[in-house]
Amino acid sequence: MHVSEAVRSRRSIRAFLPDPIEQNVLERVLTKAQQSPSGGNVQPWHAHILTGEPLARLVATVADVIPQGRAAHAPEYAIYPEALEGAYEARRFGVGEAMYAALGIGRDDKRGRLAQFMNNFRGFGAPVLMLVHTPRYMGPPQWSDIGMWLQTVMLLLREEGLDSCAQEAWAVYQKQVRSCVAIPDDHVFFCGLAIGRRDPQAPVNTFDVPRARLAEVVSFEGFAPAAPSS
């Protein structure tokens, strides 16, 4: 698979098939992903990868506290800035509404929206969940390194015919994650990454996710004007 095809075909999958994923495939992906760039070659990423009974135990542990609502939330960092506004907030709101529309869940269907939210904490049915963490003293540059590593992992998964969904949502239940997985106390739990094969028939995996036009986010300076096409 060409890199361009991996980038084009990668998306956040929210309905997975139950097919198991072999450990050797994940080891192959993650070994290759060790070539990801990081400032000073720090390589600040750490992960636990769950499947089978350990994953089922984590899902059940979180399910026990979901009825408590926000009272059970205890993220160690702000997943979104409080001041998110303008185009940034519009994009976030827009993709959520597009997802609910694809699922046939109306704006007034609070029960349906809650059920979809809870599906986050089943990993959308993925057979594998990777839990990512890093030492607390790491700063924004190292967090960006983790993002580059995650993107590399996600593209390499596409090369293997696999799919993924990066889930910062798991961070709100970091206490429950820590009760099931031995994340060091001096590490911040960052996110989950659901891994598996997409259900190609699920509407939630096929709705359009618009991207900003290049001119909205990038400017070019000092380049010669493009030659007119003949």
Summary of the structure (lengths in Angstrom):
residues: 230
radius of gyration: 19.0
end to end distance: 33.3
largest distance: 65.8
contacts: 588
relative contact order: 0.23
helix: 50%
strand: 15%
